Amino acid sequence: MMYKVEKFKTKNYTVVNGDCLDYLSQIPDNSIDLILTDPPYNIAQYSTGNIDLPGRTALNNDLAEWDLEPIEPAKLLADFKRILKPDGNIFAFTSYNLMGKWHAAFDSEFDTFQFFVWHKTNPAPKIYKNGFLNSCEMIVCMWNKGHKWNFTTQNEMHNFFQSPICMRPERLSNPKHPAQKPVALLEHIINIASNEGDVVFDPFMGVGSAGVAALKNGRKYIGIEIERNYFEAAVKRIDGVENKND
Ligand SMILES: C[S@@+](CC[C@H](N)C(=O)[O-])C[C@H]1O[C@@H](n2cnc3c(N)ncnc32)[C@H](O)[C@@H]1O
């Protein structure tokens, strides 16, 4: 399927409505300081649908259509390596089922491959108590020697961040994005792994949460999103921060 690629560029951000796999080749070599991205988890294939709750509205467990398109980290490797500056970092959200693929493709290509955990303080409940809550999300991280790293204390260096999932008013209702990430979490990563004026890149930007976090912290941002309605919401959010900063 061909998508009409549309691009908005301002002083501090560039956002593209299109398929990142087509657009990645247009990003210049050694131009990105931090790849902070959240590709589909491909977990919709395991969904058993909504969960009935006695006497209450069923818990919506349906995942988006776009999650079904297989993500192959190996296909991202060559471009990610080419566009990342030598002192850059990569942080990619992923799920248990894709973790091995990320490791297989990226571990041998970088000096370090680690993971970071986002602990959600308000995950969806499991009323039948028949398994763990899905309260943690995994973020794989990669870098080479000499990478940017802004820690001051050992305490700050835990590979763990705790926050609620996005709630209103941060959570958008139109369009509703099932995977909208909290800006506070993304700001934490951006502040650890990049400096002011750096370029943050998210090829799977959704409604632009990484862009909001980047501009709020004096970074520049490039984002790509395939779905038109998410792209428009992202432009609105990111532009709101740009206008506030001016
Ligand atoms: C997990 S969501 C990202 C959510 C984002 N972190 C946020 O807070 O809004 C992944 C996004 O990638 C988009 N996407 C999937 N395949 C894509 C592709 N090939 N190119 C660009 N975007 C893609 C989906 O439409 C979806 O919005």
The ligand as an SDF file (V2000), in Angstrom:
LIG
                    3D

 27 29  0  0  0  0  0  0  0  0999 V2000
    3.3450    1.7740   20.0420 C   0  0  0  0  0  0  0  0  0  0  0  0
    2.7590    3.0290   19.0240 S   0  0  0  0  0  0  0  0  0  0  0  0
    3.7120    4.4580   19.4880 C   0  0  0  0  0  0  0  0  0  0  0  0
    3.0180    5.2970   20.5370 C   0  0  0  0  0  0  0  0  0  0  0  0
    3.8160    6.5200   20.9400 C   0  0  0  0  0  0  0  0  0  0  0  0
    4.9550    6.1700   21.7650 N   0  0  0  0  0  0  0  0  0  0  0  0
    2.9580    7.5450   21.6870 C   0  0  0  0  0  0  0  0  0  0  0  0
    3.1820    7.7940   22.8810 O   0  0  0  0  0  0  0  0  0  0  0  0
    2.0170    8.0520   21.0560 O   0  0  0  0  0  0  0  0  0  0  0  0
    3.4500    2.5970   17.4670 C   0  0  0  0  0  0  0  0  0  0  0  0
    3.0380    3.4860   16.3260 C   0  0  0  0  0  0  0  0  0  0  0  0
    3.7730    3.1130   15.1550 O   0  0  0  0  0  0  0  0  0  0  0  0
    2.9660    3.3570   14.0140 C   0  0  0  0  0  0  0  0  0  0  0  0
    3.5510    2.5830   12.9150 N   0  0  0  0  0  0  0  0  0  0  0  0
    3.4450    1.2480   12.6970 C   0  0  0  0  0  0  0  0  0  0  0  0
    4.1760    0.8960   11.6060 N   0  0  0  0  0  0  0  0  0  0  0  0
    4.7620    2.0380   11.1530 C   0  0  0  0  0  0  0  0  0  0  0  0
    5.6480    2.3220   10.0780 C   0  0  0  0  0  0  0  0  0  0  0  0
    6.0590    1.3650    9.2530 N   0  0  0  0  0  0  0  0  0  0  0  0
    6.0790    3.6030    9.8970 N   0  0  0  0  0  0  0  0  0  0  0  0
    5.6560    4.5850   10.7370 C   0  0  0  0  0  0  0  0  0  0  0  0
    4.7930    4.3780   11.7650 N   0  0  0  0  0  0  0  0  0  0  0  0
    4.3760    3.1190   11.9840 C   0  0  0  0  0  0  0  0  0  0  0  0
    1.5720    2.9220   14.4660 C   0  0  0  0  0  0  0  0  0  0  0  0
    0.5760    3.5290   13.6980 O   0  0  0  0  0  0  0  0  0  0  0  0
    1.5620    3.3830   15.9400 C   0  0  0  0  0  0  0  0  0  0  0  0
    0.9660    4.6570   16.0780 O   0  0  0  0  0  0  0  0  0  0  0  0
  1  2  1  0
  2  3  1  0
  2 10  1  0
  3  4  1  0
  4  5  1  0
  5  6  1  0
  5  7  1  0
  7  8  2  0
  7  9  1  0
 10 11  1  0
 11 12  1  0
 11 26  1  0
 12 13  1  0
 13 14  1  0
 13 24  1  0
 14 15  1  0
 14 23  1  0
 15 16  2  0
 16 17  1  0
 17 18  1  0
 17 23  2  0
 18 19  1  0
 18 20  2  0
 20 21  1  0
 21 22  2  0
 22 23  1  0
 24 25  1  0
 24 26  1  0
 26 27  1  0
M  CHG  2   2   1   9  -1
M  END
$$$$
